Amino acid sequence: MKSGIRLVMAAVTSSLVSAGMLHAQEAGTWVVVMQQTAIKSGDAVVETVERGLPLLVREVNGDQLGVTHSRAGWISRDAVLPAEDAIAHLTEQIKANPQDAHPLVARGLIRNATGDHSGAIEDYTEALRIEPRNRSVYGNRAIAWKQKGEYDIAIADYNDALRLDPTVSRTWHNRANTWLLKGEYAKAISDLKESIRLSPNDFDGYNAMAWLQATCPNGKLRNGAEAVRNATRACELCRYGHWYCLSTLAAAHAEAGDFKQAVEWTRRALEIAPQNRRDEIAKRLPVFESGRPWHAVLPTQEEVALSK
């Protein structure tokens, strides 16, 4: 499916460029990555992103666009396409080839990223009519249902995705995030354990487990020492390069009673976090400085996103 989407998006780029149909790329608009490319900070590559990924433009400087994915940085204007142009052209492809699931999925990915969750669900549902055993589309639709707040429907889609292929660690991880939003913490822990077992070198799994062990509203499931171990492993695997892993390590140290380390890691997370995430991290700093751990109530989607 991913290779098919890449081919579809390549055709979209070629058609729009040749027709001179591209809209301006401005701050506050969405763009779609049209070729594998680097997000940079100065000359340093902070992240490599794949074709088809939607990104929100936060700043424009000549031919460089300021964007944020896992890390904030700059991407070449030539490497992306305005989302509205991509959607319009994909719609024409769907009309011309109504039995091809790839442009439906590609349009669904863009719609969901830009906030049109209902439109994304419609696209994924039609794609599943064409390819009813496509595991990744069930997973994509589950994400859209979760973002609409329909957690039970999202869980059902994750269940179907896992029935079709139980070996994909990301599906277990994503279902765990949905269990968190439902307050089903023990089920979230179980899914995260399976995610880590399947992908023992994926720092996101360790990070999410550590966040839950450090901040879970259910005190019986918190474990400061385990949280520090898992958060440290996540940081080691990402070479201490992701702000949310540093923030989780801070929360883990606080749960373990080491508030000096909690304050230090929170400050380091703030140094590299994108602007739109800093308030969420900064509000924990005075809590740690006062010698208290950070315990969530029922996590919001924002807090689940922080745990990745």
KOLSEDREN-250460 format. One record per residue: x, y, z of N, C-alpha, C in turn; residue in one letter. Coordinates in pm, whole numbers, padded with zeros to 5 digits, always signed. Last residue first. Example, Ala and Ser with C-alpha at 12.3 -4.5 7.8 and 13.67 -1.06 7.14 Angstrom:
BEGIN
+01285-00225+00708+01367-00106+00714+01290+00003+00787S +01319-00569+00780+01230-00450+00780+01320-00330+00780A 
//
This chain:
BEGIN
+00369+00966+02282+00390+00902+02152+00346+00756+02156K +00325+01121+02497+00386+00991+02526+00421+00915+02398S +00202+01334+02377+00331+01357+02440+00403+01227+02469L -00040+01218+02306+00056+01251+02200+00194+01274+02258A -00160+01210+02557-00126+01083+02491-00025+01108+02382V -00197+01484+02587-00105+01415+02677-00066+01277+02621E -00383+01531+02381-00255+01602+02381-00154+01529+02468E -00600+01382+02457-00529+01338+02338-00393+01406+02331Q -00565+01359+02819-00623+01413+02697-00547+01357+02578T -00605+01117+03079-00522+01188+02982-00602+01239+02863P -00751+01195+03375-00776+01113+03256-00702+01182+03144L -00484+01299+03529-00618+01260+03570-00661+01160+03464V -00134+01229+03598-00244+01268+03511-00377+01236+03578A +00106+01354+03810+00010+01247+03788-00106+01299+03705H +00430+01430+03875+00319+01469+03787+00231+01347+03763W +00552+01473+04215+00548+01408+04084+00428+01459+04004P +00703+01750+04387+00586+01665+04364+00596+01597+04227R +00881+01956+04451+00899+01823+04509+00779+01732+04495G +00867+02191+04322+00807+02188+04456+00815+02050+04521S +00970+02128+04079+01049+02214+04166+00996+02216+04309E +00757+01986+03968+00879+01914+04006+00964+01997+04102F +00583+02203+03933+00540+02086+04011+00663+02009+04059V +00718+02374+03762+00698+02415+03903+00651+02300+03992P +00714+02196+03523+00837+02239+03589+00814+02285+03734L +00478+02151+03395+00521+02050+03492+00643+02096+03574R +00448+02353+03216+00358+02355+03332+00395+02248+03435K +00627+02294+03009+00665+02393+03110+00575+02390+03232A +00491+02118+02840+00604+02069+02919+00632+02163+03036I +00295+02284+02735+00255+02157+02797+00367+02102+02884E +00449+02487+02622+00360+02517+02734+00322+02390+02809D +00583+02359+02408+00657+02402+02526+00568+02432+02646R +00470+02292+02170+00468+02190+02275+00525+02241+02408R +00506+02490+01984+00368+02455+02019+00357+02346+02125N +00787+02499+01947+00719+02606+02021+00580+02563+02068Q +00947+02180+02003+00890+02284+01916+00805+02380+01999P +01223+02127+02231+01083+02107+02194+01036+02214+02097A +01476+02179+02325+01465+02124+02190+01321+02103+02144I +01445+02292+02578+01545+02348+02487+01526+02301+02343E +01268+02130+02715+01221+02260+02668+01318+02322+02566L +01437+01920+02785+01328+01897+02689+01279+02029+02631A +01593+02048+02975+01657+02003+02850+01552+01973+02744R +01401+02089+03173+01467+02204+03109+01534+02164+02978R +01347+01824+03238+01241+01909+03184+01301+02030+03113T +01590+01742+03341+01546+01685+03213+01430+01763+03153W +01599+01900+03578+01704+01908+03477+01657+01856+03342E +01373+01816+03721+01383+01954+03677+01485+01967+03564V +01444+01546+03764+01319+01579+03695+01323+01721+03641A +01675+01566+03915+01685+01514+03778+01558+01547+03698Q +01550+01667+04145+01658+01743+04082+01674+01698+03937K +01378+01466+04223+01321+01587+04163+01427+01676+04100F +01338+01159+04249+01458+01238+04219+01415+01365+04147D +01117+00994+04281+01158+01078+04392+01282+01161+04370G +01004+00858+04076+01102+00783+04156+01157+00866+04272A +00858+01060+03962+00785+00950+04025+00877+00867+04114E +01075+01207+03860+00989+01264+03964+00912+01156+04036A +01173+01034+03666+01257+01067+03782+01173+01126+03895H +00951+01044+03491+00990+00918+03554+01077+00944+03677A +00952+01306+03404+00837+01258+03482+00871+01129+03556A +01198+01299+03262+01178+01391+03375+01064+01342+03464A +01141+01116+03062+01245+01084+03159+01234+01174+03282L +00951+01266+02922+00910+01145+02992+01012+01105+03097T +01119+01462+02817+01010+01501+02907+00959+01382+02987S +01280+01309+02653+01341+01379+02765+01235+01420+02867L +01086+01229+02469+01155+01127+02550+01222+01191+02671C +01019+01469+02354+00918+01402+02436+00978+01288+02517Y +01250+01547+02213+01205+01624+02329+01108+01546+02417W +01502+01334+02110+01360+01368+02097+01309+01430+02227H +01767+01257+02149+01739+01358+02047+01594+01399+02034G +01900+01062+02285+01858+01180+02359+01820+01294+02265Y +01910+00849+02108+02031+00929+02133+01998+01064+02196R +01704+00680+02104+01691+00798+02017+01808+00894+02035C +01799+00492+02286+01769+00448+02150+01755+00567+02054L +01820+00644+02519+01940+00584+02460+01916+00548+02314E +01552+00705+02564+01647+00813+02535+01775+00760+02471C +01453+00448+02619+01399+00525+02507+01496+00635+02466A +01599+00390+02851+01619+00308+02730+01567+00381+02606R +01490+00581+03023+01633+00587+02988+01661+00507+02863T +01230+00484+03038+01254+00616+02980+01400+00632+02940A +01272+00236+03166+01217+00241+03031+01240+00375+02963N +01385+00323+03413+01457+00227+03326+01405+00236+03183R +01186+00493+03512+01319+00546+03482+01395+00454+03389V +00978+00305+03542+00961+00418+03452+01096+00478+03414A +01080+00139+03737+01060+00085+03603+01045+00198+03501E +01075+00327+03950+01201+00265+03909+01191+00209+03768A +00798+00398+03969+00901+00495+03936+01029+00434+03884G +00509+00294+03870+00632+00229+03918+00749+00319+03875N +00153+00262+03880+00274+00344+03871+00393+00270+03930R -00065+00110+03932+00009+00077+03809+00134+00164+03792L -00180+00213+04155-00135+00074+04163-00050+00035+04042K -00273+00465+04083-00147+00453+04155-00093+00313+04163G -00403+00568+03798-00417+00453+03888-00282+00428+03956N -00303+00766+03632-00396+00804+03739-00419+00692+03841P +00044+00750+03552-00087+00685+03547-00178+00731+03662C +00305+00842+03529+00198+00941+03546+00059+00882+03557T +00495+00635+03500+00527+00753+03582+00405+00836+03617A +00386+00446+03334+00434+00403+03464+00463+00520+03557Q +00338+00610+03109+00226+00551+03182+00268+00507+03322L +00601+00670+03033+00506+00777+03065+00390+00724+03147W +00703+00413+02980+00757+00492+03091+00661+00603+03132A +00552+00345+02753+00542+00264+02875+00590+00344+02995M +00641+00541+02573+00500+00536+02611+00481+00456+02740A +00915+00469+02556+00876+00601+02603+00731+00600+02652N +00909+00213+02448+00963+00232+02583+00919+00366+02640Y +00796+00283+02195+00731+00188+02285+00778+00205+02429G +00983+00460+02080+00849+00506+02112+00777+00414+02210D +01218+00323+02016+01215+00402+02139+01075+00447+02177F +01259+00005+01915+01177+00123+01885+01160+00204+02013D +01376-00236+01955+01465-00122+01932+01390+00005+01894N +01181-00431+01974+01260-00399+02094+01358-00284+02076P +00902-00492+01864+01001-00394+01814+01087-00347+01931S +00764-00689+02002+00774-00699+01857+00880-00605+01799L +00782-00598+02264+00832-00731+02230+00855-00744+02080R +00653-00352+02245+00797-00355+02274+00856-00491+02238I +00391-00444+02197+00457-00355+02101+00608-00358+02120S +00342-00583+02432+00348-00657+02306+00417-00574+02198E +00342-00369+02613+00438-00479+02630+00454-00559+02501K +00125-00224+02516+00260-00168+02503+00366-00275+02522L -00087-00392+02587-00059-00367+02445+00081-00311+02425D -00067-00377+02869-00056-00506+02800-00021-00488+02653S -00114-00104+02912+00015-00163+02948+00037-00295+02875I -00381-00089+02827-00278-00012+02757-00140-00070+02786A -00504-00247+03017-00505-00292+02879-00400-00217+02797K -00463-00082+03239-00403-00215+03238-00399-00272+03096A -00617+00147+03168-00471+00154+03179-00403+00017+03175Y -00852+00276+03033-00827+00132+03048-00675+00112+03054E -00932+00530+02967-00904+00502+03107-00878+00355+03136G -00954+00592+02706-01073+00533+02768-01053+00507+02918K -00698+00670+02651-00803+00773+02644-00934+00723+02703L -00572+00420+02668-00540+00527+02763-00651+00631+02767L -00671+00289+02443-00708+00240+02577-00682+00347+02682W -00530+00441+02256-00675+00456+02263-00728+00401+02395T -00269+00357+02301-00302+00499+02318-00452+00521+02329N -00299+00087+02228-00269+00123+02367-00304+00269+02393A -00329+00112+01955-00445+00068+02033-00424+00101+02180R -00068+00193+01894-00178+00286+01871-00304+00244+01947N +00074-00042+01963+00103+00086+02029-00015+00182+02015H -00032-00226+01784-00045-00249+01928-00025-00118+02004W +00058-00101+01549-00086-00118+01572-00114-00143+01720T +00334-00115+01571+00270+00015+01575+00120+00004+01600R +00398-00386+01533+00407-00327+01667+00334-00195+01677S +00247-00634+01370+00284-00493+01349+00282-00421+01484V +00149-00889+01387+00294-00871+01404+00340-00726+01390T -00110-00961+01331-00078-00928+01470+00070-00898+01493P -00315-00893+01083-00170-00904+01099-00132-00863+01241D -00590-00926+01112-00530-00948+00981-00379-00964+00988L -00623-00862+01379-00670-00992+01332-00605-01026+01198R -00533-00603+01378-00452-00704+01445-00495-00845+01408L -00744-00479+01240-00608-00470+01187-00520-00579+01248A -00956-00534+01414-00956-00592+01279-00816-00589+01218D -00873-00381+01633-00891-00526+01648-00889-00595+01512N -00884-00126+01524-00754-00182+01561-00763-00333+01577Y -01164-00110+01500-01081-00110+01379-00941-00163+01409D -01234-00115+01771-01285-00220+01682-01202-00227+01554A -01115+00123+01858-01067-00006+01911-01111-00120+01820I -01281+00306+01722-01137+00298+01691-01080+00164+01738A -01518+00266+01854-01511+00232+01711-01366+00219+01669I -01442+00361+02105-01485+00221+02090-01478+00176+01944D -01381+00634+02056-01277+00540+02097-01317+00394+02079Y -01429+00888+01902-01507+00763+01896-01414+00646+01929E -01292+01123+01872-01340+01089+02006-01423+00963+02011G -01175+01173+01637-01312+01221+01650-01370+01193+01789K -00943+01034+01674-00935+01180+01675-01072+01246+01677Q -01039+00774+01645-00987+00818+01775-00985+00970+01783K -01101+00774+01372-01209+00758+01471-01163+00805+01608W -00838+00799+01271-00938+00904+01246-01054+00895+01345A -00726+00559+01359-00669+00685+01403-00770+00799+01384I -00884+00375+01218-00890+00377+01364-00835+00509+01419A -00797+00420+00960-00934+00461+00996-00951+00467+01147R -00540+00312+00979-00557+00454+00948-00696+00503+00989N -00603+00042+01031-00528+00120+01128-00543+00270+01106G -00735-00024+00794-00807-00034+00922-00737+00051+01028Y -00516+00011+00626-00629+00103+00613-00718+00095+00738V -00346-00198+00696-00303-00061+00722-00418+00038+00713S -00485-00433+00610-00461-00406+00752-00429-00260+00779R -00715-00509+00389-00599-00421+00398-00580-00375+00542N -00924-00660+00306-00827-00723+00395-00700-00639+00409R -01083-00522+00123-01136-00548+00259-01038-00613+00355P -01055-00305-00096-00953-00396-00043-00988-00431+00102E -01298-00174-00141-01220-00224-00255-01119-00329-00209I -01377-00112+00113-01473-00181+00026-01400-00245-00091R -01158+00030+00194-01178-00104+00250-01285-00182+00173L -01202+00269+00057-01083+00189+00025-01097+00046+00076A -01430+00354+00191-01442+00317+00050-01322+00234+00007E -01311+00404+00440-01420+00307+00429-01438+00261+00285T -01129+00606+00378-01079+00477+00423-01186+00369+00411Y -01310+00814+00307-01211+00763+00210-01162+00625+00251D -01454+00847+00546-01524+00812+00422-01428+00752+00321E -01243+00927+00712-01314+00801+00740-01390+00755+00616I -01184+01176+00599-01084+01069+00597-01150+00934+00618A -01416+01318+00659-01381+01292+00519-01280+01181+00506G -01389+01321+00937-01504+01254+00876-01477+01222+00729S -01157+01473+00973-01158+01333+01013-01274+01256+00950H -00996+01708+00874-01121+01656+00817-01131+01506+00847D -00744+01786+00963-00860+01804+01051-00992+01755+00998G -00523+01725+00819-00567+01864+00814-00698+01887+00889T -00498+01451+00854-00395+01539+00910-00442+01683+00916A -00721+01361+00707-00715+01340+00851-00615+01434+00916N -00655+01438+00445-00776+01491+00510-00766+01476+00662R -00426+01285+00401-00416+01431+00401-00537+01491+00473I -00531+01024+00417-00420+01064+00503-00410+01216+00514L -00724+01029+00213-00764+01013+00352-00655+01056+00448G -00566+01043-00014-00651+01158+00020-00696+01151+00165R -00449+00788+00005-00364+00908+00005-00445+01031+00042A -00677+00628-00016-00599+00626+00108-00511+00751+00117V -00755+00696-00277-00848+00714-00164-00771+00720-00033L -00537+00616-00432-00566+00760-00417-00666+00789-00306P -00562+00323-00378-00445+00405-00340-00474+00555-00331H -00778+00180-00477-00781+00222-00337-00671+00322-00303A -00960+00201-00763-00822+00205-00716-00821+00261-00574D -01208+00225-00870-01177+00097-00806-01032+00088-00760Q -01227+00470-01001-01300+00452-00874-01272+00321-00803P -01057+00662-01166-01029+00521-01134-01096+00485-01001N -01161+00918-01194-01117+00847-01315-01097+00699-01291A -01214+00989-00930-01323+00989-01028-01286+00907-01151K -00953+00974-00830-01057+00883-00777-01174+00875-00874I -00829+01182-00968-00784+01044-00988-00889+00944-00942Q -00967+01398-00859-00980+01370-01003-00936+01226-01033E -00873+01378-00598-01017+01364-00624-01042+01334-00771T -00606+01438-00635-00643+01302-00595-00791+01277-00619L -00631+01711-00689-00587+01621-00795-00619+01476-00761H -00726+01808-00442-00802+01831-00565-00761+01733-00674A -00519+01731-00267-00655+01676-00250-00735+01692-00378I -00305+01884-00366-00297+01738-00366-00434+01676-00355A -00402+02141-00319-00377+02099-00456-00371+01946-00465D -00416+02144-00042-00540+02161-00118-00521+02119-00263E -00146+02116+00036-00241+02006+00059-00367+02020-00025A +00124+02202-00177+00011+02246-00096-00097+02137-00085P +00410+01993-00151+00301+02038-00236+00189+02089-00146L +00772+01986-00123+00635+01969-00075+00535+02029-00173V +01023+02047-00207+01001+01908-00167+00857+01881-00124A +01054+02316-00254+01043+02229-00371+01008+02084-00335D +01098+02424-00003+00967+02445-00065+00945+02349-00183R +01277+02223+00227+01275+02297+00101+01133+02305+00045S +01237+02281+00576+01230+02190+00463+01221+02274+00336I +01354+02304+00912+01322+02367+00785+01329+02265+00672W +01214+02214+01234+01323+02248+01145+01270+02308+01016G +01139+02008+01516+01118+02130+01439+01239+02158+01351A +01055+01659+01518+01144+01769+01552+01110+01890+01465R +00844+01516+01428+00896+01482+01559+00988+01591+01611S +00762+01793+01272+00709+01658+01277+00748+01606+01415H +00716+02119+01162+00743+02034+01277+00682+01898+01254T +00870+02378+00958+00770+02274+00985+00811+02198+01111V +00935+02648+00753+00950+02598+00889+00837+02503+00923G +01066+02632+00433+00943+02633+00512+00973+02576+00650L +01254+02823+00200+01252+02729+00312+01123+02746+00394Q +01284+03021+00019+01246+02890-00035+01246+02783+00073D +01193+03262+00251+01238+03240+00114+01190+03106+00061G +01058+03131+00504+01178+03213+00486+01235+03183+00349N +00774+03087+00703+00829+03086+00568+00949+03179+00563V +00622+02873+00948+00700+02992+00914+00755+02976+00773E +00470+02648+00972+00462+02744+01082+00533+02875+01049R +00281+02421+00794+00383+02525+00780+00365+02627+00892V +00231+02087+00874+00179+02223+00890+00295+02323+00882L +00235+01808+00651+00303+01890+00750+00238+02029+00755L +00176+01470+00552+00128+01608+00562+00201+01681+00675P +00364+01248+00358+00342+01297+00494+00291+01441+00491L +00432+01170+00101+00294+01153+00142+00262+01207+00281G +00763+01051+00154+00662+01100+00062+00521+01072+00117R +00907+01098+00484+00875+01021+00365+00768+01090+00280E +01187+01267+00638+01044+01240+00625+01015+01178+00489V +01438+01275+00878+01407+01245+00739+01261+01206+00730T +01570+01524+01098+01474+01416+01071+01459+01398+00921E +01776+01698+01116+01713+01658+01242+01615+01543+01223V +02080+01768+00976+01954+01697+00950+01897+01651+01084V +02238+02084+00988+02219+01952+01049+02083+01894+01014A +02265+02340+00906+02313+02237+00813+02287+02096+00865D +01971+02452+01051+02100+02492+00997+02144+02390+00893G +01800+02177+01069+01822+02292+01155+01962+02341+01124S +01579+02013+00835+01711+02055+00884+01700+02170+00984K +01437+01729+00708+01408+01848+00785+01538+01887+00853I +01486+01582+00388+01535+01609+00522+01472+01735+00580A +01277+01350+00201+01360+01468+00217+01394+01491+00363T +01109+01184-00050+01182+01168+00076+01281+01283+00089Q +00860+01397-00187+00975+01311-00208+01046+01297-00074Q +00646+01544-00102+00634+01479-00232+00755+01393-00267M +00454+01618+00176+00589+01584+00130+00578+01502+00001V +00216+01872+00169+00238+01727+00165+00377+01702+00108V +00100+02133+00390+00168+02085+00270+00188+01935+00282V -00126+02376+00516-00073+02239+00517-00008+02208+00383W -00065+02705+00657-00124+02614+00559-00058+02476+00570T +00074+02864+00830-00061+02826+00869-00131+02735+00770G +00254+03040+00585+00242+03001+00725+00096+02974+00759A +00213+02906+00250+00220+03014+00346+00211+02959+00488E +00252+02849-00072+00278+02780+00054+00306+02887+00158Q +00008+02894-00332+00119+02943-00250+00130+02860-00121A -00077+02621-00556-00110+02735-00471+00015+02776-00391H -00009+02509-00886+00025+02509-00745-00016+02638-00674L -00047+02460-01157-00166+02474-01073-00134+02493-00925M +00100+02402-01390+00113+02532-01325+00001+02563-01230G +00106+02157-01503-00011+02239-01534-00002+02378-01472A +00338+02051-01400+00332+02074-01545+00214+02163-01583S +00262+02033-01131+00372+02119-01171+00364+02153-01319V +00052+01846-01145+00027+01982-01099+00137+02078-01140L +00178+01613-01244+00065+01673-01314+00045+01819-01275S +00379+01560-01055+00413+01583-01194+00302+01656-01267S +00226+01519-00818+00326+01626-00829+00354+01661-00974T +00075+01291-00889+00009+01417-00853+00105+01534-00871V +00275+01101-00920+00196+01141-01037+00124+01273-01011A +00358+01082-00655+00454+01125-00757+00380+01173-00882A +00129+00980-00537+00169+01115-00504+00273+01169-00602M +00126+00720-00651+00015+00812-00672+00058+00955-00648V +00365+00615-00550+00349+00632-00695+00238+00731-00727L +00302+00614-00275+00416+00692-00324+00404+00718-00473R +00089+00433-00274+00063+00573-00240+00177+00661-00289I +00229+00198-00337+00125+00247-00426+00094+00393-00401G +00392+00173-00116+00455+00195-00245+00354+00248-00346S +00193+00129+00082+00279+00248+00089+00344+00276-00045K +00082-00121+00000+00000+00000+00000+00086+00126+00000M 
//
